[in-house]
Amino acid sequence: MSAIAFATPRVARTDTPFARDVVAGLSARGKHISSTWLYDDRGSKLFEDITRLDEYYLTRAEIALLERHAPEVGALAGPRATVVEFGSGSSRKTPLLLAGLDRPGLYVPVDIAAQFMVESAHALKRTFPRLLVQPAIGDLRTLTSLPLPPLDWPWDPDTGPGRRIGFFPGSTIGNFAPEDAAVLLARLGRILGPGALLWLGLDGTQDPGRLLPAYDDREGVTAQFNLNLLSRINAELGGDFEPETFKHEARWDTHDRCVEMHLVSRCAQTVEVLGRSFWFAAGESIHTESSYKVGALRVQAIARIAGWSTLRVFSDEHSGFNAYLLQRDVTET
């Protein structure tokens, strides 16, 4: 007589950062969930699809800037640099930076979507077989340290690791309000240490006619990306969202100069998550992302407050996208 095996039901954990954020956000007067949680493995792959859309000009603009200016970064960095990429995603732009460097020694991608990050790191390793790749799982909102080699100043390419370069492309820092961006940049500076360089990509466009299609494309890929958050809540937190009863919406906030993404309830409904009920009125939304659009002068002021000096500003004149090459004070302790 054979034994009968019963599947153990999956129990949603209530003590994870994701669970705490979702419950707190859905309980708030204005419902919101951090854009961090849009990037599970499926969300990361959908975002990669977004970056290839005609409407999403940001990626093309930054790739063009990297193609032109990576050698300049390499000349300032020197040999055997350690590259730390914050919010690495697909690492699609990373080869452009690495190709401009002299014998880069270590690449540390940092992302919250572990599987997608590791797959991308393996693909990069095939292109740069001599490069040491050391992925690190981390949430930029709370990241305070990384396993980096000892820091020596000045850098000696014959006896130790080279200069540290932070790589923060994709306008990801635009998901933080300017005051929070300053706090984040200061924290990243402490992680990278004195004398480090930082490539910072940030969109400065403030034309709604260009912006809104970039965040609400005609093929509906951005809508899938946003709605995937509800499917993730269902899968990981025992939610009973019906994604088809919500719609994706992009809005331009003139006062704060940012694009907002929302999931808008098509009807009055009650949804359960982790055994708790949440009421939605028809037309009520969950705010899932803000993408602040900041001009060059303000970015440099924010960087200065956070302990960075601006070495270069690389601009795409057609789109308004800028990349900033920053340097951390070498006298920092």
KOLROTOR-11930 format. One record per residue (C-alpha): chain; y, x, z. Coordinates in nm, 3 decimals. Layout:
! KOLROTOR-11930
<tido "A" <Y X Z>> ...
This chain:
! KOLROTOR-11930
<tido "A" <0.000 0.000 0.000>> <tido "A" <0.326 0.159 -0.112>> <tido "A" <0.640 0.155 0.091>> <tido "A" <0.935 -0.046 -0.036>> <tido "A" <1.263 0.144 -0.048>> <tido "A" <1.582 -0.047 0.011>> <tido "A" <1.915 0.084 -0.116>> <tido "A" <2.163 0.158 0.159>> <tido "A" <2.485 -0.036 0.094>> <tido "A" <2.792 0.179 0.052>> <tido "A" <3.025 0.141 0.348>> <tido "A" <3.394 0.180 0.277>> <tido "A" <3.554 0.439 0.504>> <tido "A" <3.865 0.330 0.689>> <tido "A" <3.968 0.674 0.817>> <tido "A" <4.056 0.845 0.488>> <tido "A" <4.414 0.919 0.375>> <tido "A" <4.354 0.688 0.078>> <tido "A" <4.245 0.402 0.305>> <tido "A" <4.536 0.450 0.544>> <tido "A" <4.791 0.468 0.262>> <tido "A" <4.657 0.158 0.087>> <tido "A" <4.647 -0.056 0.401>> <tido "A" <4.994 0.057 0.510>> <tido "A" <5.138 0.008 0.162>> <tido "A" <4.993 -0.339 0.113>> <tido "A" <5.114 -0.439 0.460>> <tido "A" <5.474 -0.338 0.388>> <tido "A" <5.746 -0.588 0.300>> <tido "A" <5.780 -0.424 -0.041>> <tido "A" <5.421 -0.342 -0.132>> <tido "A" <5.369 0.014 -0.251>> <tido "A" <5.097 0.275 -0.293>> <tido "A" <5.165 0.645 -0.355>> <tido "A" <5.125 0.767 -0.713>> <tido "A" <4.896 1.037 -0.569>> <tido "A" <4.613 0.784 -0.570>> <tido "A" <4.645 0.707 -0.940>> <tido "A" <4.468 1.038 -1.006>> <tido "A" <4.101 0.989 -0.936>> <tido "A" <3.875 1.137 -1.204>> <tido "A" <3.912 0.837 -1.438>> <tido "A" <4.285 0.818 -1.374>> <tido "A" <4.324 1.188 -1.450>> <tido "A" <4.143 1.145 -1.782>> <tido "A" <4.357 0.844 -1.871>> <tido "A" <4.670 1.040 -1.789>> <tido "A" <4.554 1.317 -2.021>> <tido "A" <4.527 1.048 -2.293>> <tido "A" <4.883 0.940 -2.211>> <tido "A" <5.016 1.293 -2.266>> <tido "A" <4.891 1.281 -2.625>> <tido "A" <5.066 0.954 -2.714>> <tido "A" <5.361 0.950 -2.954>> <tido "A" <5.584 0.785 -2.694>> <tido "A" <5.515 1.044 -2.425>> <tido "A" <5.755 1.317 -2.532>> <tido "A" <5.747 1.514 -2.205>> <tido "A" <5.428 1.709 -2.277>> <tido "A" <5.527 1.806 -2.631>> <tido "A" <5.867 1.925 -2.510>> <tido "A" <5.724 2.144 -2.235>> <tido "A" <5.455 2.289 -2.460>> <tido "A" <5.727 2.393 -2.704>> <tido "A" <5.923 2.560 -2.422>> <tido "A" <5.614 2.747 -2.303>> <tido "A" <5.533 2.866 -2.652>> <tido "A" <5.883 3.012 -2.681>> <tido "A" <5.938 3.146 -2.332>> <tido "A" <5.603 3.242 -2.175>> <tido "A" <5.645 3.606 -2.288>> <tido "A" <5.978 3.615 -2.106>> <tido "A" <5.805 3.495 -1.790>> <tido "A" <5.539 3.760 -1.844>> <tido "A" <5.799 4.035 -1.872>> <tido "A" <5.949 3.933 -1.537>> <tido "A" <5.611 3.885 -1.370>> <tido "A" <5.453 4.218 -1.457>> <tido "A" <5.078 4.289 -1.468>> <tido "A" <4.791 4.129 -1.274>> <tido "A" <4.983 3.821 -1.167>> <tido "A" <4.834 3.550 -0.947>> <tido "A" <4.907 3.207 -1.098>> <tido "A" <4.901 2.900 -0.873>> <tido "A" <4.923 2.567 -1.056>> <tido "A" <5.030 2.270 -0.848>> <tido "A" <4.883 1.940 -0.972>> <tido "A" <4.678 2.118 -1.237>> <tido "A" <4.513 1.815 -1.400>> <tido "A" <4.361 1.919 -1.733>> <tido "A" <4.526 2.266 -1.723>> <tido "A" <4.623 2.198 -2.085>> <tido "A" <4.948 2.397 -2.066>> <tido "A" <4.806 2.678 -1.856>> <tido "A" <4.668 2.888 -2.145>> <tido "A" <5.020 2.909 -2.290>> <tido "A" <5.150 3.065 -1.970>> <tido "A" <4.848 3.291 -1.921>> <tido "A" <4.871 3.417 -2.280>> <tido "A" <5.224 3.539 -2.208>> <tido "A" <5.117 3.740 -1.903>> <tido "A" <4.992 4.098 -1.883>> <tido "A" <4.631 4.094 -1.757>> <tido "A" <4.663 3.800 -1.515>> <tido "A" <4.426 3.852 -1.224>> <tido "A" <4.377 3.518 -1.049>> <tido "A" <4.432 3.152 -1.134>> <tido "A" <4.436 2.894 -0.852>> <tido "A" <4.451 2.533 -0.977>> <tido "A" <4.543 2.283 -0.705>> <tido "A" <4.469 1.914 -0.753>> <tido "A" <4.343 1.610 -0.566>> <tido "A" <4.094 1.503 -0.840>> <tido "A" <3.819 1.755 -0.762>> <tido "A" <3.568 1.690 -1.040>> <tido "A" <3.828 1.673 -1.316>> <tido "A" <3.993 1.991 -1.187>> <tido "A" <3.666 2.185 -1.177>> <tido "A" <3.574 2.074 -1.530>> <tido "A" <3.915 2.188 -1.654>> <tido "A" <3.884 2.520 -1.470>> <tido "A" <3.547 2.589 -1.634>> <tido "A" <3.696 2.520 -1.977>> <tido "A" <3.983 2.759 -1.905>> <tido "A" <3.739 3.026 -1.791>> <tido "A" <3.575 3.020 -2.135>> <tido "A" <3.912 3.107 -2.292>> <tido "A" <3.996 3.379 -2.035>> <tido "A" <3.655 3.520 -1.930>> <tido "A" <3.804 3.807 -1.727>> <tido "A" <4.029 3.580 -1.524>> <tido "A" <3.919 3.498 -1.169>> <tido "A" <3.950 3.120 -1.123>> <tido "A" <3.951 2.974 -0.772>> <tido "A" <4.011 2.594 -0.764>> <tido "A" <4.155 2.439 -0.448>> <tido "A" <4.150 2.070 -0.360>> <tido "A" <4.484 1.966 -0.217>> <tido "A" <4.742 1.689 -0.186>> <tido "A" <5.090 1.819 -0.266>> <tido "A" <5.238 1.586 -0.004>> <tido "A" <5.061 1.773 0.277>> <tido "A" <4.968 2.113 0.130>> <tido "A" <5.070 2.401 0.360>> <tido "A" <4.847 2.695 0.267>> <tido "A" <4.612 2.834 0.002>> <tido "A" <4.348 3.111 -0.003>> <tido "A" <4.560 3.372 -0.182>> <tido "A" <4.516 3.751 -0.185>> <tido "A" <4.740 3.956 0.046>> <tido "A" <5.100 3.982 -0.064>> <tido "A" <5.252 4.326 -0.113>> <tido "A" <5.609 4.404 -0.208>> <tido "A" <5.667 4.583 -0.437>> <tido "A" <5.359 4.497 -0.642>> <tido "A" <5.134 4.781 -0.752>> <tido "A" <4.910 4.688 -1.049>> <tido "A" <4.682 4.983 -0.978>> <tido "A" <4.610 4.914 -0.612>> <tido "A" <4.634 4.540 -0.555>> <tido "A" <4.713 4.191 -0.679>> <tido "A" <5.027 4.136 -0.880>> <tido "A" <5.319 3.904 -0.840>> <tido "A" <5.260 3.540 -0.753>> <tido "A" <5.372 3.277 -1.002>> <tido "A" <5.382 2.910 -0.916>> <tido "A" <5.326 2.682 -1.214>> <tido "A" <5.453 2.326 -1.161>> <tido "A" <5.476 2.165 -1.505>> <tido "A" <5.470 1.808 -1.630>> <tido "A" <5.770 1.670 -1.438>> <tido "A" <5.532 1.600 -1.149>> <tido "A" <5.802 1.688 -0.900>> <tido "A" <5.994 1.392 -1.044>> <tido "A" <5.753 1.167 -0.850>> <tido "A" <5.939 1.277 -0.537>> <tido "A" <6.286 1.153 -0.446>> <tido "A" <6.537 1.442 -0.468>> <tido "A" <6.553 1.492 -0.089>> <tido "A" <6.172 1.498 -0.072>> <tido "A" <6.159 1.732 -0.371>> <tido "A" <6.370 1.982 -0.179>> <tido "A" <6.129 1.969 0.115>> <tido "A" <5.833 2.015 -0.120>> <tido "A" <5.992 2.310 -0.300>> <tido "A" <6.064 2.478 0.033>> <tido "A" <5.701 2.429 0.138>> <tido "A" <5.568 2.566 -0.191>> <tido "A" <5.798 2.863 -0.146>> <tido "A" <5.644 2.938 0.192>> <tido "A" <5.296 2.916 0.038>> <tido "A" <5.382 3.151 -0.249>> <tido "A" <5.583 3.392 -0.038>> <tido "A" <5.887 3.615 -0.095>> <tido "A" <5.961 3.730 -0.446>> <tido "A" <5.740 3.468 -0.610>> <tido "A" <5.836 3.309 -0.940>> <tido "A" <5.807 2.936 -1.012>> <tido "A" <5.798 2.757 -1.347>> <tido "A" <5.926 2.405 -1.277>> <tido "A" <5.919 2.142 -1.550>> <tido "A" <6.139 1.835 -1.497>> <tido "A" <6.262 1.565 -1.731>> <tido "A" <6.636 1.498 -1.729>> <tido "A" <6.643 1.219 -1.986>> <tido "A" <6.825 0.906 -1.870>> <tido "A" <6.804 0.693 -2.183>> <tido "A" <6.600 0.376 -2.108>> <tido "A" <6.531 0.337 -2.481>> <tido "A" <6.335 0.661 -2.475>> <tido "A" <6.201 0.642 -2.121>> <tido "A" <6.048 0.296 -2.100>> <tido "A" <5.816 0.336 -2.402>> <tido "A" <5.695 0.665 -2.249>> <tido "A" <5.582 0.471 -1.942>> <tido "A" <5.468 0.153 -2.118>> <tido "A" <5.312 0.255 -2.450>> <tido "A" <5.220 0.008 -2.721>> <tido "A" <4.849 0.103 -2.704>> <tido "A" <4.833 0.007 -2.338>> <tido "A" <4.696 0.338 -2.212>> <tido "A" <4.955 0.361 -1.934>> <tido "A" <4.865 0.007 -1.833>> <tido "A" <4.498 0.108 -1.803>> <tido "A" <4.602 0.412 -1.599>> <tido "A" <4.804 0.199 -1.357>> <tido "A" <4.548 -0.083 -1.331>> <tido "A" <4.273 0.170 -1.264>> <tido "A" <4.418 0.201 -0.914>> <tido "A" <4.295 -0.152 -0.837>> <tido "A" <3.946 -0.066 -0.961>> <tido "A" <3.950 0.243 -0.741>> <tido "A" <4.046 0.035 -0.437>> <tido "A" <3.759 -0.202 -0.515>> <tido "A" <3.509 0.082 -0.551>> <tido "A" <3.614 0.297 -0.255>> <tido "A" <3.764 0.050 -0.008>> <tido "A" <3.560 -0.264 -0.063>> <tido "A" <3.850 -0.447 -0.228>> <tido "A" <3.817 -0.765 -0.432>> <tido "A" <4.112 -0.719 -0.667>> <tido "A" <4.073 -0.888 -1.005>> <tido "A" <4.267 -0.643 -1.226>> <tido "A" <4.315 -0.902 -1.500>> <tido "A" <4.533 -1.103 -1.259>> <tido "A" <4.783 -0.815 -1.250>> <tido "A" <4.996 -0.664 -1.525>> <tido "A" <5.154 -0.323 -1.566>> <tido "A" <5.533 -0.307 -1.579>> <tido "A" <5.778 -0.018 -1.622>> <tido "A" <6.137 -0.055 -1.495>> <tido "A" <6.445 0.164 -1.521>> <tido "A" <6.642 0.191 -1.195>> <tido "A" <6.997 0.276 -1.302>> <tido "A" <7.120 0.347 -0.949>> <tido "A" <6.846 0.595 -0.852>> <tido "A" <6.797 0.718 -1.210>> <tido "A" <6.423 0.679 -1.211>> <tido "A" <6.149 0.495 -1.394>> <tido "A" <5.935 0.277 -1.167>> <tido "A" <5.582 0.161 -1.240>> <tido "A" <5.462 -0.164 -1.086>> <tido "A" <5.149 -0.378 -1.081>> <tido "A" <5.275 -0.736 -1.092>> <tido "A" <5.066 -1.030 -0.973>> <tido "A" <5.036 -1.292 -1.245>> <tido "A" <4.971 -1.569 -0.991>> <tido "A" <4.975 -1.650 -0.621>> <tido "A" <4.661 -1.499 -0.469>> <tido "A" <4.499 -1.343 -0.164>> <tido "A" <4.318 -1.010 -0.191>> <tido "A" <4.088 -0.848 0.063>> <tido "A" <4.069 -0.474 0.127>> <tido "A" <3.867 -0.320 0.411>> <tido "A" <3.818 -0.665 0.559>> <tido "A" <4.191 -0.739 0.570>> <tido "A" <4.367 -1.008 0.368>> <tido "A" <4.686 -0.949 0.170>> <tido "A" <4.890 -1.231 0.017>> <tido "A" <5.065 -1.196 -0.319>> <tido "A" <5.320 -1.443 -0.446>> <tido "A" <5.335 -1.493 -0.821>> <tido "A" <5.552 -1.215 -0.960>> <tido "A" <5.520 -0.996 -0.651>> <tido "A" <5.438 -0.634 -0.728>> <tido "A" <5.287 -0.316 -0.593>> <tido "A" <5.520 -0.023 -0.661>> <tido "A" <5.288 0.259 -0.772>> <tido "A" <5.514 0.533 -0.906>> <tido "A" <5.872 0.652 -0.928>> <tido "A" <5.966 0.917 -1.182>> <tido "A" <6.312 1.055 -1.105>> <tido "A" <6.514 1.195 -1.396>> <tido "A" <6.733 1.476 -1.270>> <tido "A" <6.992 1.681 -1.460>> <tido "A" <7.003 2.061 -1.464>> <tido "A" <7.292 2.110 -1.220>> <tido "A" <7.134 1.891 -0.955>> <tido "A" <6.793 2.055 -0.997>> <tido "A" <6.945 2.397 -0.940>> <tido "A" <7.127 2.269 -0.631>> <tido "A" <6.802 2.125 -0.492>> <tido "A" <6.622 2.454 -0.565>> <tido "A" <6.895 2.652 -0.388>> <tido "A" <6.868 2.431 -0.078>> <tido "A" <6.491 2.493 -0.081>> <tido "A" <6.531 2.871 -0.092>> <tido "A" <6.497 2.939 -0.465>> <tido "A" <6.741 3.103 -0.704>> <tido "A" <6.748 3.006 -1.071>> <tido "A" <6.673 3.289 -1.313>> <tido "A" <6.654 3.086 -1.635>> <tido "A" <6.693 2.729 -1.759>> <tido "A" <6.495 2.650 -2.075>> <tido "A" <6.603 2.327 -2.244>> <tido "A" <6.459 2.103 -2.511>> <tido "A" <6.774 1.975 -2.678>> <tido "A" <6.605 1.682 -2.851>> <tido "A" <6.446 1.519 -2.545>> <tido "A" <6.646 1.638 -2.244>> <tido "A" <6.339 1.795 -2.085>> <tido "A" <6.410 2.121 -1.897>> <tido "A" <6.200 2.400 -1.749>> <tido "A" <6.340 2.615 -1.472>> <tido "A" <6.228 2.967 -1.387>> <tido "A" <6.298 3.013 -1.016>> <tido "A" <6.258 3.307 -0.781>> <tido "A" <6.196 3.308 -0.408>> <tido "A" <6.418 3.533 -0.197>> <tido "A" <6.241 3.871 -0.157>> <tido "A" <6.391 3.917 0.192>> <tido "A" <6.226 3.602 0.324>> <tido "A" <6.011 3.650 0.632>> 
